């Protein structure tokens, strides 16, 4: 065997190419430790592109929702892109996690339709409430209280978080594809299966599953791009070009009203923002990190850094002019595509910056093109159910309650709330109270107080 054969034979790896690693991928290897995580630059970039395509809708949806509250849509568009890029870049470079951040769905709706339109506060005051909640969130993270909360979450609830996020992704995907539709009688029902959107989404889903089973690299991304291309020929999609100059952010930049946010009536709003941010973001981070195999001894220190990254993003987002920023469940699509390090997140951050000038191209990817990817990931995330101890109902029932409540209330935080409360109640009345971590009692009590005195918002 000659030397070249020996190089190629060692574990099937081309070690001669590894010699050129410092030149070819030096900085990426040093910063993100790609080999340690069994990934490559190409895999991470494809995963980042996949994550971006599944969550690019926020660039257009967030300005639409906050615009209903009277905020300048063009400025919110810029703020959305900037905070998504900034927060995700911090997550990439500081925490080395393949998780993207952006203004959260649900939180933006609460901001616009409840705080501003229903309660009558100005959007500037609402931004002030986001700022205060972000400061509280940052303090809880810096003083490691958030870390204590995570350590106190029972194993069954941790499993349920991943499963619940999977179900949450599933209902988002089915809605985006048009397969489920609203119904006055039954809340949801079957959509019109004859529309081009449903047909294309179905084709995309089967294409992704088949390619993934055949181990074709970038299966999810191929599915998204294929449906997008077909949508120009068989659906209502139109091409509006590639480039457009970004508008000004001045109308929302530093426009928050902290004084108004400190008034008595809005303190409840601050508490709601804080609780939802705390458990929504924490639940998403844990669920996606667990799916990526990162919640193992020796790598938990990175989770602490990721908590600080998303805490700082809420603070910065309120200054730029957008509702609370949070970790995105769509990051699971990038993880499924092979993303394991911050290079995935850095790719997403760069793409959000690029979206400032290529908004027409980013907007060309319809929701029904990314829906198959999210539904495929959702199917795989349900595998975690096998880890539950099904004979112990005081563990299984709270876990199932957690998982089911997330999609049916359209909130990860609500799922965690019902899960913690049911876990504490069942353990108390079955004589197992001493086995429960004190943090469970505290969290369950806080959520119970919120539901009784504040309500379900």
N, C-alpha and C positions, 0 to 999 in steps of 0.2 A: 504494500500500500504506500503510495507516494505521499508527500507532505500535504498536498492539496486535498487528497482523499481523507487524510487524517483530520484535517481542519473541518471538513464538511461532515464527518462521521460522528463527531462528538455530540451526542444527544440530538442529532439532527439540526444543529445550529451552525451557521456560517460564522465561525470565530474570526475569520479574516476580515469580515465586515465589522466585527466588534472593535477591531483595532482602529477603525476610522471613526468610531463613535464620538470621540471628543470633537472632531471636525463636523460630523454630520448631525449629531443630536446632543452635543456637549452640554449646552445650557439647560436643555429640557431634562436631561438625565440628572444633572446636579440638583436642580430645583424640585423636580417632581418624582425622582427615584422610580423611573418607569420599569426598569428590570426587576426591582424588588417587588413590584406589584403585578408582574407578568403581563405587561402591556407595551405598546409601541406608540411612537408619535402618530403614525397613520391611524391607528385604532382610536386614539384619544381625540384626534381632530374629527374623525367621522362621528364619534359619539357626541362631541360638542355640537356639531352641525345638526345631528338628530335631535338633541335636546332643544336647540334653538328653534328648529322648525315646529316642534310640538308646542312651544310656548310663545311663539312670535305673535300669536293672536292678541297678547296683552298690550302690544304696541298700539293697537287700534281699539281694543275693547275698553281699556282704562280711560283714555281721553273721552270716549263716548259716555261712560258712566259718570265720571267726574264732571263732564260738561253739563250733564243734567242738573248738577248742583250749582251751576253758574260759573264754573271755572273755565278759563280760556282753553279750548281744546288743543290748539296748536302748541301752546306752552306746555300743557300736560303731556303731549306727545314727546316733546324733547326731554322733559323731566323723567318720563318713564324710561326712555332709552338710556339716559345718563345714569340713573340710580341702578338700573339693572346691570349696566356695564360696570359701574363702580363696586357695587355690592358683590357681584359675581367674581370680579377680579380679586377682591380682598379674600373671598372664600378660596380662590385658586392659589394665590401666592402665599397667604398666611396659614390657611388650614390644610391646603393640598387635598381638598375634597371635590369630587365630580358633581357638585350640587350648584344649581343656578338660583339666583335671587331676582325677584321683581315685585312690583306692587301686587298685593294679594287679592285674588278674586274672593268676594264675600266681604272682606274688609272694605274694599272700595264701594261696594253696594251699601254697606252699613253707613259709611261716611256720607254718601250722597243722599240716599233715600230715607234714612232714619234721622241722622244727626242734623243734616241741613234742611231737607224738604219736610220732614215730619216734625222734628223738634224745634225748627226755626232758627238754628244757629247759622252764622255766616260761614262760608267755606274757609275763611281766614281763621276763625275760631276753631273750626274742626281740625285744621292743620296744626293749630296750637295744641290741641288735645293729643294729636299724633306725636308731636314733639315731646310732650310731657311723658306720655306712655313709653316713648323710646328711651327717654332718660332713665325711667324706672327699670325698664327692660335691661338697659346697659348696666345699671347698678346691681341688679339681681345676678347678672352674668359675671361681672367683675368680682363680686364677693362670693362667687361659686355656689350661690343658692340654687341656681339652675342645675348645676352639676349634682347637687344633693337630691333635687327632685328626680332627675334621671335615674340615679342609683336606687331611689326608693320605688321605682315603677316595677311591679311584679313581672315575672317572665311571661305569664299568660297575656298580660296587657301589652307587653312589648310585641309579642307575636301578633296580637290583634291590631296593633297600629299598622303593621305592614299589610295585613289582610284588608283592613278598613280602607287604607289608601288605595289598594288595588280595586276594591269595589267602588270607591269614589272616582277613580280614573275610568272605570267601566261605564258609570252612568254619564260622566262627562263625554266620553267617546260616543256612546249610543245616541246621546242628544245631538252632538255635533254632526253625526252621520245622518240624522233624520230617521233613525230606526225606532226611537221612542219619541212620543209627542205628548203635549199636555192634554189633559182631559178633565172636564168639570166633574164628571161622575166618579172617576177612578184615579184622579190626579195625573197618572201617566198611562199611556196606551200605545199601541203599535202605530208607527208613522206610515206614511204613504210609501210602500215598497217599490212603486213604479217610477219614482223620480230618478233622474240620472245620478244625483248625489248619493242616494242609497246604493245604487248598483255599483258605482265607482268605489265607494267605501268598502263594499263587500269584496270586490275584486282585489282591492289593496290589502285587505285583511288576509285573504287566502294566499296572496302572493308573498306576504311577509312570513307567514307560518311555514309555507313550503320552502322558501329560500333559507329560513333559519334552520329548518330540519336538515336541509342539504348542506348546512354550514357555509353558506355563501356570505363572505364578509360584507358588512353594511346592509344587511337584509332590510332592516327597518327604514333606513334612508332611501334605499331603492324603491320601497313601497310608496313612501311619501312622494318622491319625485315622479314616479310613474303615474300616480293618480293625479298629480298636479298637471302633468303634460296632457293626459287624457281629458282633463276638465276643460281645456281650451277648445277641444273638438266636440265633446259630447255633453257639456254642461254650460252653465251660465258664466264661466270665468272669462275675463277679458284681460289683455295685456296692456298695461298703461306705461310702459317704458321701464327704465332702470334707475335713473338718477333724478333727484329733486333736492333743491337747497333746503336745509333745515330752517324752521321758523325761529323766532326769538323766544327765550325762556323768561325774559324780564317780567311778564305779567304775573308769574307765580313765584319767582325766585325771592326768598326771604319775605314773603307776604304773610306769614303766619302771625296770628294774634294770640300771644301767650297770655296776656292779661285777661282777655275774654274767656280763654280756656280755663282759667283758674276760678272763674265764677262758680257759685254753688251748683247751679243746674247742670253743668257739664262735667262735674267730677265723676258722676256715674259713667259718662261716656269714656272718660280716661280709663276707668277701671275695666270697662268692657274691652276697649282696645288692648289694654295690657294683658288681660287674661287670654284673649283670643290669640294675640301675638305669641305669648308664652307657650301655649300648648299646641297651637297650629304649627308654628315653626319647629318646636321641639319634636313634635310627633312626626313631621315630615322628615326632618334631619335623621331621626332614629330609624324610620322606616326605610328610607333610601339607602342610608349607610349600612343598615343590616342586609339589605338586598345586595349591596356591593361587596359584602363580606368584610366590612371595615370595623364592625363592632366586635373586635377580638382583643384579648390581652396584648398590650404593647402598642395598640393603635388608638386606644381610647383618648390619648392626649390630643389627638387631632380633632376629636369631637369637641373638646373644650374650646379649641381655637375657632372651630366653625360656629359655635354658639356666640362667640364674641363678634365674629364677622357679620352675622345676620342681625345682631343687636345694633351694631354701629350703622347698618344700612337703614334701619327705621329712622334713626336720628337724622341722618343725612338726607333721606327722602323727604322729610317734612320741610327741610330748608329749601330743597329744590322745588317743591310744590306738588307733592303727590301723597296719596294715602299710604298706609303702612306697607313696608316691604317685607317679604317673607321668603322662606325656602320654597321651591316649587316642586310639587309632586311629579310634574312632567320630567324632572331630572331622572326618574326611574327609566325613561325610555333610553336615555344616553347610557345609563348603567347597563341596561340590557344589551346595548350595542357594543359593550366592552369597556366603557369608561370607568377608570379606577382611580384616577388622580386629578389634581387640580388643572392639568393641561386641558381636560375636557371642559372645565368651567372657564378657563382662560379663553378658549375658543369661543364659547358662548358670549363672553364679555366683549371680545373683539367684534363679533357679529352684531351685537346690540349697538355698538358705536357705529359700525358700518350702516346699520339700519337708519341712522340719521340722514344719510344721503341716498340710500337705496330703498327708501320706503315703498316706492311702487313695486319693486321686485319682491320685497318681503311680503307685501300684501297680496301677491299673486298666489300664495299657498293657501288654499281654502281650508276651512275647519274640517271638512269631510275627507281631506287628504291626510291630515294628522290623526284623525279619529281611529283608523285601523291600527296605527302604531300604539296608541294609548290602550286600546282594547286588548291587543296582544300582550302588552306588558301586564295589564290587569289580570289576565288569565294566569300568567306565570306567578304572580305575587300571591295567589290563593294557595299555592303549595305550602306556605307556612302553616296552614291549618293542621297539617299532619304532626306538628310539634306539640299540639295541645294534649294535655292529659285528660282524655275524654271521660274517664271514670270519675273524676273529681269535679262535680258540678259547680262548686263554689269558685273554681278557677275557669271552667269552660264558659259558664253562662255570662259572667262579666266580660269575658273576651269576645263572645259573640255579640253581646249588646254593644260593645265598643265598635266592632267592625260594621254592624248593620246600621248603627245610628249615624255614622259618618256620611254615607251616601244619601240616606233618607232625610237628613236635616241639612244636607249640603254643607257640612262643616266638620273638619277634623277635630276642632276644639270641642264641639258638642259631643262627638263620639267619645272622646276622652273623659268628658264630664260624666256622662251616664255610666261609663265603664268604671271609673273610680268610685262613684257613689254606690253602684250595685255591688262592687267587690267588697267595700267596707261593710255594707248592710248584711250581705250573706255571710261573711266571716264572723260578724258580731253575733248573729242569731244562730249560728251553728257551733258556738263555743270555741272558735279558732282566732279570737281577737288578738291573743298574744303573738300569733305568728305573723301578724300584719305589721309592716314597717310603719313607723310613726308618720312618715311623709304621706302615706296613703290617707291616713285620717285627716291630716291637715288639708291636702288637696281636695279630698272629697267634701270636707266641711266648707271650704271656700266656694266650690262649685254649687253646693246646696244653698249657701247664702246668696249667691248670685241669682240662682233660679227663683228663689223665694222673694227677694227684695228688689231685684233689678229686672228680672224677666229673662226671656230666652234670646234676646238680641245679641 
